[in-house]
Amino acid sequence: MPTIEEYKSLAKDSNFANIDVWGENADRYFDNVDEMTRWIDQPSLVHFLKQIDDEKDRKIFRDKDTKFFK
């Protein structure tokens, strides 16, 4: 993950007139793997899962992503 200074440098090279860059701890704690998986599914996996027609194959793909959290 880029540092705040790296983000500032990237933003400085843009055409925006006003730019604010800051760090923020956005840690989130989950009660279980399923809760975390549902949170990840929406922004991260849903676009890929839509491309898989077969429900069984979709589950296999999703489960491969979540095995790292168990």
WOJO-V401999 format. One record per run of one state. SS is the DSSP state (H for helix, E for strand, C for the rest). FROM is the first residue (numbers start at 1). TO is the last residue. Records with the same first field share a line. If there is no record, write none. Layout:
SS->FROM-TO ; FROM-TO
This chain:
C->1-3 ; 13-32 ; 50-54 ; 70-70
H->4-12 ; 33-49 ; 55-69
